[in-house]
Amino acid sequence: MSDHQATTVLINELSLTASSYELTQHLSENDTERQLLSIDFIITGGEQYHDVTSTLYQPVVEVRVPEHGIHFQASVHRYFTSIPRLEKDTDTVAVHLELIEVNA
């Protein structure tokens, strides 16, 4: 499933507006299929950047995309930003995040 319209993604209680997202199946080392959610979004420095990074430092997060009925527990699979750090609270950064379903 792939979507290129703005979509709300909830990670724990943090609400992000994803400019695009894609849900795929990922085959793990032990041949178990797990969901992999890839999202792209823009955040600003200061409090929003802090909220995102604090949430993503947690080992397991709850992922929900309510408008598409997606809901699972995940860990960060891949995370990178368009710039290494934010200088000011008004700076923006593009983020690519991949969350992989944790084994139940």
C-alpha positions as CSV (number, residue, x, y, z in Angstrom):
1,M,0.0,0.0,0.0
2,S,1.4,3.3,-1.0
3,D,0.0,6.8,-0.6
4,H,1.3,10.1,-1.8
5,Q,-1.3,12.3,-0.1
6,A,-0.8,13.8,3.4
7,T,-1.7,11.2,5.9
8,T,-1.8,11.3,9.7
9,V,0.6,8.8,11.3
10,L,0.5,8.3,15.1
11,I,3.5,7.1,16.9
12,N,2.5,6.5,20.5
13,E,0.7,9.8,21.1
14,L,2.8,11.8,18.7
15,S,0.9,12.9,15.6
16,L,2.9,13.4,12.3
17,T,1.7,14.5,8.9
18,A,3.4,12.2,6.5
19,S,3.9,13.6,3.0
20,S,4.1,10.0,1.8
21,Y,4.0,6.6,3.3
22,E,4.3,3.0,2.1
23,L,3.3,-0.2,4.0
24,T,5.1,-3.3,2.8
25,Q,5.8,-6.8,4.0
26,H,9.4,-7.5,5.1
27,L,10.8,-11.0,5.4
28,S,13.0,-11.3,8.5
29,E,15.9,-13.7,9.0
30,N,13.7,-16.5,10.3
31,D,11.3,-16.2,7.4
32,T,8.7,-14.4,9.4
33,E,6.7,-11.7,7.5
34,R,6.5,-8.4,9.3
35,Q,4.9,-5.1,8.3
36,L,7.3,-2.3,7.4
37,L,6.0,1.3,7.3
38,S,8.1,3.9,5.5
39,I,7.1,7.5,6.0
40,D,8.4,10.9,5.0
41,F,7.6,14.1,6.9
42,I,8.8,17.6,7.7
43,I,9.5,18.8,11.2
44,T,10.8,22.1,12.7
45,G,13.5,22.5,15.3
46,G,12.9,23.0,19.0
47,E,10.1,21.3,20.7
48,Q,8.8,19.3,17.7
49,Y,12.3,17.9,16.9
50,H,12.7,17.0,20.6
51,D,9.3,15.3,20.7
52,V,10.1,13.2,17.6
53,T,13.5,12.1,18.7
54,S,12.4,11.4,22.2
55,T,9.6,9.1,20.9
56,L,11.9,7.3,18.5
57,Y,14.5,6.6,21.2
58,Q,12.0,4.2,22.8
59,P,12.7,0.6,21.9
60,V,9.1,-0.2,20.9
61,V,6.4,2.2,19.8
62,E,2.7,1.9,18.9
63,V,2.1,2.8,15.2
64,R,-1.3,3.8,13.9
65,V,-2.6,5.1,10.6
66,P,-6.3,5.5,11.5
67,E,-7.6,6.4,8.1
68,H,-6.1,3.2,6.6
69,G,-6.8,0.8,9.6
70,I,-3.1,0.2,10.3
71,H,-2.1,-0.6,13.9
72,F,0.9,-2.5,15.2
73,Q,3.9,-2.4,17.6
74,A,7.2,-1.5,15.9
75,S,10.8,-0.5,16.4
76,V,12.8,1.9,14.3
77,H,14.3,0.1,11.3
78,R,15.9,3.1,9.6
79,Y,15.8,6.9,10.3
80,F,17.6,9.7,8.5
81,T,17.2,13.5,8.0
82,S,18.1,15.9,5.3
83,I,20.5,17.8,7.5
84,P,22.6,16.6,10.4
85,R,21.3,19.0,13.0
86,L,18.9,22.0,13.4
87,E,20.5,25.3,14.3
88,K,17.3,27.3,15.2
89,D,13.8,26.5,16.3
90,T,12.5,27.8,13.0
91,D,14.7,25.5,10.8
92,T,12.9,22.6,9.1
93,V,14.2,19.2,8.3
94,A,12.9,16.4,6.0
95,V,12.8,13.0,7.8
96,H,12.6,9.5,6.4
97,L,11.5,6.9,8.9
98,E,11.0,3.2,8.6
99,L,9.2,1.3,11.4
100,I,9.2,-2.5,11.4
101,E,6.7,-4.6,13.3
102,V,8.1,-6.3,16.3
103,N,7.6,-10.0,16.7
104,A,4.5,-10.7,18.7
